[in-house]
């Protein structure tokens, strides 16, 4: 479980760091609430956390970002409201075109190996069976193109 190193830092120090972060965003004319939208905004969070002597990870940026969201309405009145770490399930739907070779394994009853394949193809052409009913035993992707990624809403699995 990955926890933020900032969870145990004194609230007064955290408020000073938050103040520096918000001021830096104001100077640039950027919104602080978009920290994961651009590398530049993310780096503002990281550089201010480094001033604590901490080598920040993304979980630390997530923590300080959530602290700001929780406390901005009450103007960072002490003691600060603290976020709780959660474990989330996140699904991503990816639409892509794929050129691949798949091997489907089938069991076919026949009286001779020379007619097994012929019998199978005949039954498939007549719609009695489908090649896709077999078990995929091998997939070889030759080329693919992803053209749409849809990040679905996270679902909280557990809170710590």
OpenMM code with the backbone's topology and positions (N, CA, C; nanometers):
from openmm import Vec3, app, unit

residues = "UNK UNK UNK UNK UNK UNK UNK UNK UNK UNK UNK UNK UNK UNK UNK UNK UNK UNK UNK UNK UNK UNK UNK UNK UNK UNK UNK UNK UNK UNK UNK UNK UNK UNK UNK UNK UNK UNK UNK UNK UNK UNK UNK UNK UNK UNK UNK UNK UNK UNK UNK UNK UNK UNK UNK UNK UNK UNK UNK UNK UNK UNK UNK UNK UNK UNK UNK UNK UNK UNK UNK UNK UNK UNK UNK UNK UNK UNK UNK UNK UNK UNK UNK UNK UNK UNK UNK UNK UNK UNK UNK UNK UNK UNK UNK UNK UNK UNK UNK UNK UNK UNK UNK UNK UNK UNK UNK UNK UNK UNK UNK UNK UNK UNK UNK UNK UNK UNK UNK UNK UNK UNK UNK UNK UNK UNK UNK UNK UNK UNK UNK UNK UNK UNK UNK UNK UNK UNK UNK UNK UNK UNK UNK UNK UNK UNK UNK UNK UNK UNK UNK UNK UNK UNK UNK UNK UNK UNK UNK UNK".split()
positions = [
    Vec3(0.0842, -0.1163, 0.0000),
    Vec3(0.0000, 0.0000, 0.0000),
    Vec3(0.0896, 0.1238, 0.0000),
    Vec3(0.0613, 0.2129, -0.0903),
    Vec3(0.1423, 0.3331, -0.1089),
    Vec3(0.0752, 0.4521, -0.0400),
    Vec3(0.1326, 0.4982, 0.0691),
    Vec3(0.0804, 0.6152, 0.1417),
    Vec3(0.1700, 0.7354, 0.1136),
    Vec3(0.1124, 0.8542, 0.1276),
    Vec3(0.1894, 0.9765, 0.1089),
    Vec3(0.2810, 1.0010, 0.2278),
    Vec3(0.3985, 1.0499, 0.1973),
    Vec3(0.4937, 1.0873, 0.3022),
    Vec3(0.4458, 1.2122, 0.3766),
    Vec3(0.3476, 1.2818, 0.3231),
    Vec3(0.2998, 1.4072, 0.3805),
    Vec3(0.1969, 1.3876, 0.4916),
    Vec3(0.1463, 1.2663, 0.5086),
    Vec3(0.0399, 1.2418, 0.6059),
    Vec3(0.0796, 1.2808, 0.7479),
    Vec3(0.2076, 1.2721, 0.7804),
    Vec3(0.2521, 1.2981, 0.9181),
    Vec3(0.3191, 1.4337, 0.9363),
    Vec3(0.3104, 1.5199, 0.8370),
    Vec3(0.3736, 1.6520, 0.8481),
    Vec3(0.2770, 1.7482, 0.9160),
    Vec3(0.3305, 1.8356, 0.9972),
    Vec3(0.2542, 1.9337, 1.0734),
    Vec3(0.1656, 2.0183, 0.9811),
    Vec3(0.0420, 2.0433, 1.0268),
    Vec3(-0.0548, 2.1196, 0.9476),
    Vec3(-0.0049, 2.2599, 0.9114),
    Vec3(0.0673, 2.3266, 1.0001),
    Vec3(0.1166, 2.4622, 0.9717),
    Vec3(0.2148, 2.4608, 0.8550),
    Vec3(0.2980, 2.3597, 0.8496),
    Vec3(0.3940, 2.3471, 0.7384),
    Vec3(0.3184, 2.3170, 0.6092),
    Vec3(0.2188, 2.2298, 0.6174),
    Vec3(0.1381, 2.1957, 0.4991),
    Vec3(0.0672, 2.3194, 0.4453),
    Vec3(0.0118, 2.4021, 0.5350),
    Vec3(-0.0586, 2.5245, 0.4919),
    Vec3(0.0381, 2.6180, 0.4198),
    Vec3(0.1610, 2.6277, 0.4671),
    Vec3(0.2623, 2.7117, 0.4012),
    Vec3(0.2908, 2.6598, 0.2594),
    Vec3(0.3055, 2.5292, 0.2456),
    Vec3(0.3300, 2.4694, 0.1137),
    Vec3(0.2100, 2.4933, 0.0218),
    Vec3(0.0893, 2.4737, 0.0749),
    Vec3(-0.0321, 2.4966, -0.0045),
    Vec3(-0.0384, 2.6416, -0.0508),
    Vec3(-0.0074, 2.7339, 0.0385),
    Vec3(-0.0078, 2.8764, 0.0050),
    Vec3(0.0902, 2.9057, -0.1089),
    Vec3(0.2095, 2.8468, -0.1012),
    Vec3(0.3092, 2.8649, -0.2077),
    Vec3(0.2588, 2.8091, -0.3408),
    Vec3(0.1950, 2.6929, -0.3363),
    Vec3(0.1430, 2.6305, -0.4586),
    Vec3(0.0369, 2.7192, -0.5217),
    Vec3(-0.0600, 2.7640, -0.4422),
    Vec3(-0.1689, 2.8476, -0.4954),
    Vec3(-0.1146, 2.9792, -0.5495),
    Vec3(-0.0184, 3.0418, -0.4789),
    Vec3(0.0411, 3.1668, -0.5264),
    Vec3(0.1124, 3.1480, -0.6600),
    Vec3(0.1836, 3.0372, -0.6725),
    Vec3(0.2549, 3.0112, -0.7977),
    Vec3(0.1577, 2.9918, -0.9138),
    Vec3(0.0475, 2.9227, -0.8889),
    Vec3(-0.0549, 2.9069, -0.9921),
    Vec3(-0.1164, 3.0415, -1.0281),
    Vec3(-0.1439, 3.1252, -0.9269),
    Vec3(-0.2009, 3.2577, -0.9520),
    Vec3(-0.1082, 3.3431, -1.0375),
    Vec3(0.0234, 3.3375, -1.0077),
    Vec3(0.1223, 3.4144, -1.0859),
    Vec3(0.1218, 3.3735, -1.2324),
    Vec3(0.1007, 3.2451, -1.2596),
    Vec3(0.0986, 3.1951, -1.3966),
    Vec3(-0.0377, 3.2118, -1.4632),
    Vec3(-0.1381, 3.2436, -1.3829),
    Vec3(-0.2736, 3.2541, -1.4367),
    Vec3(-0.3370, 3.1185, -1.4626),
    Vec3(-0.2856, 3.0163, -1.3961),
    Vec3(-0.3384, 2.8805, -1.4124),
    Vec3(-0.4291, 2.8451, -1.2951),
    Vec3(-0.5140, 2.7449, -1.3142),
    Vec3(-0.5987, 2.6936, -1.2064),
    Vec3(-0.5261, 2.5811, -1.1356),
    Vec3(-0.5186, 2.5880, -1.0035),
    Vec3(-0.4500, 2.4851, -0.9251),
    Vec3(-0.5201, 2.3507, -0.9353),
    Vec3(-0.6496, 2.3513, -0.9684),
    Vec3(-0.7275, 2.2273, -0.9652),
    Vec3(-0.7113, 2.1419, -1.0915),
    Vec3(-0.6061, 2.1709, -1.1675),
    Vec3(-0.5789, 2.0905, -1.2866),
    Vec3(-0.4400, 2.0280, -1.2788),
    Vec3(-0.3999, 1.9858, -1.1587),
    Vec3(-0.2608, 1.9428, -1.1380),
    Vec3(-0.2210, 1.8213, -1.2199),
    Vec3(-0.3145, 1.7347, -1.2555),
    Vec3(-0.2784, 1.6168, -1.3336),
    Vec3(-0.3082, 1.6357, -1.4823),
    Vec3(-0.3488, 1.7587, -1.5218),
    Vec3(-0.3810, 1.7850, -1.6623),
    Vec3(-0.2596, 1.8218, -1.7460),
    Vec3(-0.1552, 1.8733, -1.6824),
    Vec3(-0.0362, 1.9076, -1.7603),
    Vec3(0.0889, 1.8845, -1.6762),
    Vec3(0.1972, 1.8566, -1.7433),
    Vec3(0.3251, 1.8328, -1.6755),
    Vec3(0.3706, 1.9586, -1.6027),
    Vec3(0.3478, 2.0770, -1.6609),
    Vec3(0.3886, 2.2022, -1.5987),
    Vec3(0.3179, 2.2223, -1.4653),
    Vec3(0.1853, 2.2015, -1.4636),
    Vec3(0.1093, 2.2176, -1.3400),
    Vec3(0.1515, 2.1134, -1.2361),
    Vec3(0.1717, 1.9926, -1.2796),
    Vec3(0.2164, 1.8851, -1.1900),
    Vec3(0.3521, 1.9210, -1.1288),
    Vec3(0.4403, 1.9781, -1.2108),
    Vec3(0.5736, 2.0149, -1.1629),
    Vec3(0.5698, 2.1252, -1.0576),
    Vec3(0.4683, 2.2126, -1.0634),
    Vec3(0.4538, 2.3152, -0.9590),
    Vec3(0.4311, 2.2476, -0.8239),
    Vec3(0.3437, 2.1488, -0.8222),
    Vec3(0.3207, 2.0742, -0.6983),
    Vec3(0.4493, 2.0074, -0.6519),
    Vec3(0.5170, 1.9383, -0.7443),
    Vec3(0.6386, 1.8644, -0.7077),
    Vec3(0.7479, 1.9568, -0.6542),
    Vec3(0.7705, 2.0702, -0.7200),
    Vec3(0.8792, 2.1584, -0.6772),
    Vec3(0.8523, 2.2170, -0.5389),
    Vec3(0.7261, 2.2458, -0.5083),
    Vec3(0.6930, 2.2970, -0.3753),
    Vec3(0.7060, 2.1888, -0.2688),
    Vec3(0.6784, 2.0662, -0.3038),
    Vec3(0.6958, 1.9570, -0.2076),
    Vec3(0.8436, 1.9278, -0.1835),
    Vec3(0.9253, 1.9498, -0.2848),
    Vec3(1.0701, 1.9287, -0.2685),
    Vec3(1.1282, 2.0235, -0.1642),
    Vec3(1.0646, 2.1401, -0.1486),
    Vec3(1.1158, 2.2367, -0.0500),
    Vec3(1.1079, 2.1813, 0.0923),
    Vec3(1.0301, 2.0759, 0.1127),
    Vec3(1.0245, 2.0089, 0.2431),
    Vec3(1.1364, 1.9069, 0.2584),
    Vec3(1.2154, 1.8904, 0.1543),
    Vec3(1.3201, 1.7892, 0.1573),
    Vec3(1.2665, 1.6513, 0.1231),
    Vec3(1.1473, 1.6482, 0.0633),
    Vec3(1.0838, 1.5222, 0.0247),
    Vec3(1.0993, 1.5037, -0.1249),
    Vec3(1.1317, 1.3833, -0.1629),
    Vec3(1.1334, 1.3483, -0.3057),
    Vec3(0.9915, 1.3015, -0.3393),
    Vec3(0.9096, 1.3907, -0.3957),
    Vec3(0.7677, 1.3589, -0.4118),
    Vec3(0.7389, 1.2543, -0.5192),
    Vec3(0.6426, 1.1714, -0.4869),
    Vec3(0.5876, 1.0736, -0.5802),
    Vec3(0.4483, 1.1223, -0.6193),
    Vec3(0.3861, 1.0569, -0.7164),
    Vec3(0.2523, 1.1003, -0.7582),
    Vec3(0.1516, 1.0895, -0.6448),
    Vec3(0.1675, 0.9943, -0.5525),
    Vec3(0.0745, 0.9813, -0.4398),
    Vec3(0.0845, 1.1038, -0.3487),
    Vec3(0.2032, 1.1645, -0.3381),
    Vec3(0.2206, 1.2856, -0.2573),
    Vec3(0.1508, 1.4049, -0.3217),
    Vec3(0.1619, 1.4160, -0.4526),
    Vec3(0.0918, 1.5228, -0.5248),
    Vec3(-0.0587, 1.5023, -0.5119),
    Vec3(-0.1032, 1.3788, -0.5232),
    Vec3(-0.2445, 1.3460, -0.5060),
    Vec3(-0.2922, 1.3882, -0.3668),
    Vec3(-0.2126, 1.3599, -0.2646),
    Vec3(-0.2486, 1.3932, -0.1269),
    Vec3(-0.2633, 1.5443, -0.1084),
    Vec3(-0.1627, 1.6217, -0.1521),
    Vec3(-0.1666, 1.7665, -0.1308),
    Vec3(-0.2780, 1.8299, -0.2138),
    Vec3(-0.3002, 1.7784, -0.3336),
    Vec3(-0.4092, 1.8265, -0.4193),
    Vec3(-0.5441, 1.8041, -0.3502),
    Vec3(-0.5632, 1.6852, -0.2936),
    Vec3(-0.6888, 1.6532, -0.2256),
    Vec3(-0.7039, 1.7351, -0.0973),
    Vec3(-0.5931, 1.7597, -0.0274),
    Vec3(-0.5973, 1.8468, 0.0907),
    Vec3(-0.6482, 1.9858, 0.0542),
    Vec3(-0.5993, 2.0397, -0.0562),
    Vec3(-0.6452, 2.1725, -0.1004),
    Vec3(-0.7950, 2.1688, -0.1272),
    Vec3(-0.8402, 2.0661, -0.2018),
    Vec3(-0.9829, 2.0550, -0.2329),
    Vec3(-1.0683, 2.0479, -0.1064),
    Vec3(-1.0225, 1.9736, -0.0068),
    Vec3(-1.0994, 1.9563, 0.1165),
    Vec3(-1.1036, 2.0816, 0.2040),
    Vec3(-1.0011, 2.1662, 0.1953),
    Vec3(-0.9862, 2.2745, 0.2916),
    Vec3(-0.9973, 2.4147, 0.2340),
    Vec3(-1.0110, 2.4307, 0.1044),
    Vec3(-1.0111, 2.5645, 0.0456),
    Vec3(-1.1339, 2.6462, 0.0871),
    Vec3(-1.2484, 2.5806, 0.1033),
    Vec3(-1.3711, 2.6539, 0.1402),
    Vec3(-1.3624, 2.7123, 0.2818),
    Vec3(-1.2943, 2.6406, 0.3724),
    Vec3(-1.2816, 2.6928, 0.5099),
    Vec3(-1.1511, 2.7694, 0.5285),
    Vec3(-1.0886, 2.8084, 0.4174),
    Vec3(-0.9665, 2.8907, 0.4154),
    Vec3(-0.8524, 2.8305, 0.4983),
    Vec3(-0.8415, 2.6977, 0.4926),
    Vec3(-0.7315, 2.6241, 0.5546),
    Vec3(-0.7240, 2.6446, 0.7064),
    Vec3(-0.8413, 2.6506, 0.7669),
    Vec3(-0.8515, 2.6618, 0.9127),
    Vec3(-0.7959, 2.5342, 0.9760),
    Vec3(-0.7153, 2.5540, 1.0789),
    Vec3(-0.6548, 2.4399, 1.1486),
    Vec3(-0.7520, 2.3832, 1.2510),
    Vec3(-0.7513, 2.2561, 1.2773),
    Vec3(-0.6757, 2.1521, 1.2072),
    Vec3(-0.7362, 2.1246, 1.0696),
    Vec3(-0.6501, 2.0904, 0.9762),
    Vec3(-0.6936, 2.0629, 0.8394),
    Vec3(-0.7762, 1.9343, 0.8333),
    Vec3(-0.8727, 1.9339, 0.7434),
    Vec3(-0.9432, 1.8093, 0.7122),
    Vec3(-0.8482, 1.7224, 0.6321),
    Vec3(-0.8357, 1.5958, 0.6665),
    Vec3(-0.7388, 1.5063, 0.6016),
    Vec3(-0.8111, 1.4055, 0.5127),
    Vec3(-0.7579, 1.3856, 0.3928),
    Vec3(-0.8172, 1.2837, 0.3050),
    Vec3(-0.7795, 1.1435, 0.3524),
    Vec3(-0.8631, 1.0474, 0.3171),
    Vec3(-0.8361, 0.9072, 0.3506),
    Vec3(-0.7935, 0.8340, 0.2239),
    Vec3(-0.6905, 0.7538, 0.2377),
    Vec3(-0.6417, 0.6743, 0.1266),
    Vec3(-0.7455, 0.5684, 0.0907),
    Vec3(-0.7700, 0.5522, -0.0368),
    Vec3(-0.8628, 0.4498, -0.0836),
    Vec3(-0.7998, 0.3691, -0.1964),
    Vec3(-0.8522, 0.2515, -0.2154),
    Vec3(-0.8132, 0.1673, -0.3278),
    Vec3(-0.9288, 0.1698, -0.4263),
    Vec3(-0.9005, 0.2037, -0.5509),
    Vec3(-1.0039, 0.2201, -0.6525),
    Vec3(-0.9824, 0.1249, -0.7684),
    Vec3(-1.0927, 0.0767, -0.8229),
    Vec3(-1.0891, -0.0009, -0.9467),
    Vec3(-1.1175, 0.0966, -1.0595),
    Vec3(-1.0360, 0.0928, -1.1630),
    Vec3(-1.0519, 0.1834, -1.2757),
    Vec3(-1.0491, 0.1029, -1.4041),
    Vec3(-1.1518, 0.1186, -1.4842),
    Vec3(-1.1591, 0.0487, -1.6122),
    Vec3(-1.1361, 0.1468, -1.7257),
    Vec3(-1.0683, 0.1008, -1.8279),
    Vec3(-1.0421, 0.1816, -1.9459),
    Vec3(-1.0888, 0.1020, -2.0673),
    Vec3(-1.1819, 0.1600, -2.1416),
    Vec3(-1.2253, 0.0985, -2.2672),
    Vec3(-1.1362, 0.1519, -2.3780),
    Vec3(-1.0743, 0.0624, -2.4526),
    Vec3(-0.9863, 0.1020, -2.5620),
    Vec3(-1.0449, 0.0476, -2.6915),
    Vec3(-1.0720, 0.1390, -2.7832),
    Vec3(-1.1181, 0.0984, -2.9154),
    Vec3(-0.9960, 0.0920, -3.0063),
    Vec3(-0.9818, -0.0203, -3.0746),
    Vec3(-0.8662, -0.0346, -3.1613),
    Vec3(-0.8977, -0.1268, -3.2782),
    Vec3(-0.8218, -0.1060, -3.3821),
    Vec3(-0.8261, -0.1963, -3.4969),
    Vec3(-0.7039, -0.2862, -3.4857),
    Vec3(-0.7258, -0.4152, -3.5042),
    Vec3(-0.6165, -0.5112, -3.4873),
    Vec3(-0.6110, -0.6023, -3.6082),
    Vec3(-0.4902, -0.6208, -3.6591),
    Vec3(-0.4663, -0.7226, -3.7618),
    Vec3(-0.3884, -0.8327, -3.6917),
    Vec3(-0.4514, -0.9495, -3.6837),
    Vec3(-0.3913, -1.0569, -3.6063),
    Vec3(-0.4255, -1.1928, -3.6664),
    Vec3(-0.3491, -1.2882, -3.6266),
    Vec3(-0.3774, -1.4271, -3.6597),
    Vec3(-0.4097, -1.4982, -3.5291),
    Vec3(-0.5258, -1.5630, -3.5248),
    Vec3(-0.5641, -1.6393, -3.4068),
    Vec3(-0.5801, -1.7849, -3.4465),
    Vec3(-0.5356, -1.8715, -3.3589),
    Vec3(-0.5502, -2.0144, -3.3802),
    Vec3(-0.6601, -2.0656, -3.2881),
    Vec3(-0.7625, -2.1265, -3.3467),
    Vec3(-0.8729, -2.1856, -3.2707),
    Vec3(-0.8585, -2.3370, -3.2763),
    Vec3(-0.8639, -2.3995, -3.1631),
    Vec3(-0.8512, -2.5449, -3.1553),
    Vec3(-0.9914, -2.6076, -3.1456),
    Vec3(-1.0119, -2.7095, -3.2268),
    Vec3(-1.1402, -2.7807, -3.2292),
    Vec3(-1.1156, -2.9305, -3.2170),
    Vec3(-1.2119, -2.9986, -3.1615),
    Vec3(-1.2114, -3.1452, -3.1618),
    Vec3(-1.3177, -3.1884, -3.2630),
    Vec3(-1.2756, -3.2682, -3.3574),
    Vec3(-1.3642, -3.3080, -3.4666),
    Vec3(-1.3693, -3.4605, -3.4741),
    Vec3(-1.4906, -3.5136, -3.4781),
    Vec3(-1.5063, -3.6575, -3.4990),
    Vec3(-1.5007, -3.6846, -3.6477),
    Vec3(-1.4166, -3.7799, -3.6848),
    Vec3(-1.4053, -3.8204, -3.8247),
    Vec3(-1.3462, -3.9606, -3.8276),
    Vec3(-1.3685, -4.0306, -3.9383),
    Vec3(-1.3145, -4.1658, -3.9511),
    Vec3(-1.1756, -4.1666, -4.0121),
    Vec3(-1.1305, -4.0476, -4.0625),
    Vec3(-0.9994, -4.0461, -4.1265),
    Vec3(-0.9438, -3.9042, -4.1190),
    Vec3(-0.8122, -3.8906, -4.0999),
    Vec3(-0.7521, -3.7576, -4.0922),
    Vec3(-0.7638, -3.6808, -4.2231),
    Vec3(-0.7772, -3.7509, -4.3349),
    Vec3(-0.7893, -3.6828, -4.4635),
    Vec3(-0.9268, -3.6174, -4.4815),
    Vec3(-1.0288, -3.6633, -4.4066),
    Vec3(-1.1619, -3.6042, -4.4195),
    Vec3(-1.1994, -3.5154, -4.3019),
    Vec3(-1.1212, -3.5146, -4.1945),
    Vec3(-1.1543, -3.4355, -4.0753),
    Vec3(-1.1669, -3.2867, -4.1087),
    Vec3(-1.0680, -3.2325, -4.1794),
    Vec3(-1.0706, -3.0907, -4.2153),
    Vec3(-1.1824, -3.0616, -4.3153),
    Vec3(-1.2008, -3.1519, -4.4141),
    Vec3(-1.3070, -3.1328, -4.5140),
    Vec3(-1.4445, -3.1334, -4.4476),
    Vec3(-1.4653, -3.2265, -4.3552),
    Vec3(-1.5924, -3.2365, -4.2830),
    Vec3(-1.6166, -3.1093, -4.2014),
    Vec3(-1.5120, -3.0624, -4.1336),
    Vec3(-1.5249, -2.9419, -4.0512),
    Vec3(-1.5635, -2.8211, -4.1371),
    Vec3(-1.4936, -2.7998, -4.2499),
    Vec3(-1.5235, -2.6860, -4.3380),
    Vec3(-1.6652, -2.6946, -4.3949),
    Vec3(-1.7086, -2.8151, -4.4278),
    Vec3(-1.8443, -2.8334, -4.4792),
    Vec3(-1.9466, -2.7924, -4.3725),
    Vec3(-1.9271, -2.8416, -4.2497),
    Vec3(-2.0210, -2.8096, -4.1413),
    Vec3(-2.0208, -2.6589, -4.1106),
    Vec3(-1.9047, -2.5945, -4.1219),
    Vec3(-1.8986, -2.4502, -4.0996),
    Vec3(-1.9729, -2.3764, -4.2103),
    Vec3(-1.9507, -2.4151, -4.3348),
    Vec3(-2.0203, -2.3501, -4.4472),
    Vec3(-2.1718, -2.3661, -4.4391),
    Vec3(-2.2175, -2.4774, -4.3827),
    Vec3(-2.3609, -2.5031, -4.3684),
    Vec3(-2.4193, -2.4354, -4.2440),
    Vec3(-2.3333, -2.3712, -4.1616),
    Vec3(-2.3801, -2.3034, -4.0413),
    Vec3(-2.4060, -2.3968, -3.9245),
    Vec3(-2.3565, -2.5189, -3.9332),
    Vec3(-2.3765, -2.6153, -3.8255),
    Vec3(-2.2808, -2.5912, -3.7083),
    Vec3(-2.1642, -2.5382, -3.7377),
    Vec3(-2.0643, -2.5045, -3.6362),
    Vec3(-2.0009, -2.3717, -3.6759),
    Vec3(-1.9243, -2.3142, -3.5842),
    Vec3(-1.8516, -2.1906, -3.6133),
    Vec3(-1.7065, -2.2076, -3.5715),
    Vec3(-1.6192, -2.1555, -3.6517),
    Vec3(-1.4772, -2.1611, -3.6190),
    Vec3(-1.4516, -2.0901, -3.4860),
    Vec3(-1.5343, -1.9899, -3.4533),
    Vec3(-1.5148, -1.9123, -3.3301),
    Vec3(-1.5605, -1.9865, -3.2045),
    Vec3(-1.6226, -2.1015, -3.2212),
    Vec3(-1.6635, -2.1827, -3.1062),
    Vec3(-1.5460, -2.2576, -3.0436),
    Vec3(-1.4337, -2.2616, -3.1118),
    Vec3(-1.3170, -2.3326, -3.0598),
    Vec3(-1.2468, -2.2542, -2.9501),
    Vec3(-1.1454, -2.3148, -2.8935),
    Vec3(-1.0630, -2.2497, -2.7913),
    Vec3(-0.9460, -2.1800, -2.8581),
    Vec3(-0.9258, -2.0525, -2.8251),
    Vec3(-0.8120, -1.9790, -2.8804),
    Vec3(-0.6851, -2.0304, -2.8115),
    Vec3(-0.5934, -2.0812, -2.8926),
    Vec3(-0.4689, -2.1349, -2.8368),
    Vec3(-0.3482, -2.0469, -2.8667),
    Vec3(-0.3640, -1.9554, -2.9649),
    Vec3(-0.2515, -1.8684, -2.9996),
    Vec3(-0.3052, -1.7434, -3.0673),
    Vec3(-0.2438, -1.6293, -3.0347),
    Vec3(-0.2771, -1.5035, -3.0999),
    Vec3(-0.1472, -1.4347, -3.1370),
    Vec3(-0.1361, -1.3967, -3.2616),
    Vec3(-0.0189, -1.3247, -3.3102),
    Vec3(-0.0681, -1.1926, -3.3693),
    Vec3(-0.0388, -1.0807, -3.2988),
    Vec3(-0.0826, -0.9490, -3.3452),
    Vec3(0.0218, -0.8956, -3.4423),
    Vec3(-0.0225, -0.8661, -3.5638),
    Vec3(0.0673, -0.8145, -3.6679),
    Vec3(0.0733, -0.6625, -3.6652),
    Vec3(-0.0405, -0.5988, -3.6380),
    Vec3(-0.0476, -0.4531, -3.6368),
    Vec3(-0.1720, -0.4134, -3.5581),
    Vec3(-0.1663, -0.2974, -3.4932),
    Vec3(-0.2851, -0.2475, -3.4243),
    Vec3(-0.2799, -0.0953, -3.4203),
    Vec3(-0.3974, -0.0350, -3.4098),
    Vec3(-0.4094, 0.1091, -3.4008),
    Vec3(-0.5171, 0.1399, -3.2974),
    Vec3(-0.4770, 0.2059, -3.1890),
    Vec3(-0.5733, 0.2491, -3.0881),
    Vec3(-0.6210, 0.3885, -3.1265),
    Vec3(-0.7527, 0.4072, -3.1302),
    Vec3(-0.8032, 0.5376, -3.1720),
    Vec3(-0.8948, 0.6037, -3.0713),
    Vec3(-0.9318, 0.5367, -2.9635),
    Vec3(-1.0163, 0.6004, -2.8636),
    Vec3(-0.9963, 0.5327, -2.7291),
    Vec3(-0.9678, 0.6136, -2.6275),
    Vec3(-0.9541, 0.5636, -2.4912),
    Vec3(-1.0601, 0.6322, -2.4069),
    Vec3(-1.1386, 0.5550, -2.3359),
    Vec3(-1.2444, 0.6080, -2.2515),
    Vec3(-1.2205, 0.5606, -2.1086),
    Vec3(-1.1819, 0.6554, -2.0219),
    Vec3(-1.1566, 0.6229, -1.8819),
    Vec3(-1.2889, 0.6286, -1.8067),
    Vec3(-1.3321, 0.5164, -1.7536),
    Vec3(-1.4587, 0.5084, -1.6832),
    Vec3(-1.4412, 0.5546, -1.5390),
    Vec3(-1.5513, 0.5924, -1.4763),
    Vec3(-1.5447, 0.6424, -1.3393),
    Vec3(-1.4877, 0.5371, -1.2457),
    Vec3(-1.3944, 0.5800, -1.1582),
    Vec3(-1.3376, 0.4855, -1.0619),
    Vec3(-1.4425, 0.4405, -0.9595),
    Vec3(-1.4235, 0.3211, -0.9080),
    Vec3(-1.5108, 0.2652, -0.8053),
    Vec3(-1.4243, 0.2366, -0.6833),
    Vec3(-1.4622, 0.2940, -0.5687),
    Vec3(-1.3840, 0.2715, -0.4463),
    Vec3(-1.4077, 0.1284, -0.3992),
    Vec3(-1.2990, 0.0561, -0.3821),
    Vec3(-1.3040, -0.0816, -0.3367),
    Vec3(-1.2848, -0.0883, -0.1855),
    Vec3(-1.1921, -0.0045, -0.1349),
    Vec3(-1.1561, -0.0135, 0.0058),
    Vec3(-1.1038, 0.1228, 0.0525),
    Vec3(-1.1303, 0.1549, 0.1785),
    Vec3(-1.0751, 0.2771, 0.2379),
    Vec3(-0.9865, 0.2379, 0.3542),
    Vec3(-0.8749, 0.3061, 0.3668),
    Vec3(-0.7775, 0.2729, 0.4723),
    Vec3(-0.7794, 0.3779, 0.5812),
] * unit.nanometer
topology = app.Topology()
chain = topology.addChain("A")
for resn in residues:
    res = topology.addResidue(resn, chain)
    for name in ("N", "CA", "C"):
        topology.addAtom(name, app.Element.getBySymbol(name[0]), res)
